[in-house]
Amino acid sequence: MTSPGGLYNGLTYEEVMNGHSKIRNKGIANIFSQMGLVEAWGSGIKRILNAAEEYGFSKPRFQEFDNMFRVELFRSSFPMTNGKENIGETSEKHRR
């Protein structure tokens, strides 16, 4: 996925990778927070990395270039299972 517009308000790639964040749209951020959709500001990349490791996927690649930010996620070609559970079922539970 590539996000046009790059990193917001002077954030550097290194800062983002270390969990720093700056809110681009405070109204949307406030609504998401009130809905319980925000675990912690600046935790998204760390959670992505942890989830990839937990499910045995290759480490995601994060890139900043030409005023854009790109995240590449990789999956195996094998059925996705984690112990007894199907990963898709687990993801659906978390979405609810």
Secondary structure as UniProt FT lines:
FT   STRAND          2..4
FT   TURN            9..10
FT   HELIX           13..17
FT   TURN            18..19
FT   HELIX           26..34
FT   TURN            35..36
FT   TURN            41..42
FT   HELIX           44..54
FT   TURN            55..56
FT   STRAND          61..65
FT   TURN            66..67
FT   STRAND          68..72
FT   STRAND          81..82
FT   TURN            83..84
FT   STRAND          85..86
FT   HELIX           87..95
//
